[in-house]
Amino acid sequence: MNQPTEVNPPETGENEATAPAAIPGAKPQPSYVKLAMRNMVRKRGTSIYHFALTTIGLLTVLVGLAYLTR
């Protein structure tokens, strides 16, 4: 009789060899939130400038819509 063939499990993107827990002494990569916060602290002026531009732009859009729909 025919032997059933083995079915490989679906790939999850990480195998056991590259998983952070499998490498002794390796630290897990920091999350995107931590990286973003670190970037904001390093580039304080740029972040404040972009925040101000976003706030002014949003207020302009809201005031413009309020004016058009009065």
N, C-alpha and C positions, 0 to 999 in steps of 0.2 A: 504494500500500500504506500501511497505518497505521504511523506512526512509534511506536516504543516510548516510553512515558512514563518520565520520570526518577523514580527511587525515592529519596526523601529518606532519609538515614541516621537511625537512631534517635537521639533526643535523649539526651545524656549529662548534662544539667543545667548544663553550662558550654559556652558557645560561645567562639569564638576571641577575640571582642571583650572578654569578661569574664574570660578566663583570666589569672591573675596574671602569667604570663610575657609576655603581650601588652601589658601596660601598663608602659611604661618608668618606672622609679623606684618602682614599687609594691612594697611588701614583702608576702610571703605571710602570711596570717593565722596566728597561733601555734596550735599544736595544742591539743587539749583537755587533754592532760596538763600542758602548760606553764601553761595558764590555771588548772587545778586547783591546781598547786603554788604559783602566785603567790597564789591566793586563800587557801591554807592558811597561807602566811607572813603575809599581811595580817591574817587573823583567827585568830591562833594560839590564843587562849583558847577560842574556839568549837570549833575543830578538836579540841583536847585533850579538851574536855568531851564532845563527841560520841564520840570514840574510847573514852573511859572508860565512857560509858554502853553502848556496843556491847559492850565487853569484859565488863562486869559482866552484861549481859543474856545473852550467849552462855555465860558460865560458869554462870549460874543455870539456863539450859535444860539444859546438859550434866549438871550435878549433879542436877537434877530427874529427868532421864531415867535416870541411873545409879541413883538411889534407887528409882524405880518399877520398874525391870527387874532388881533384885537378886534 
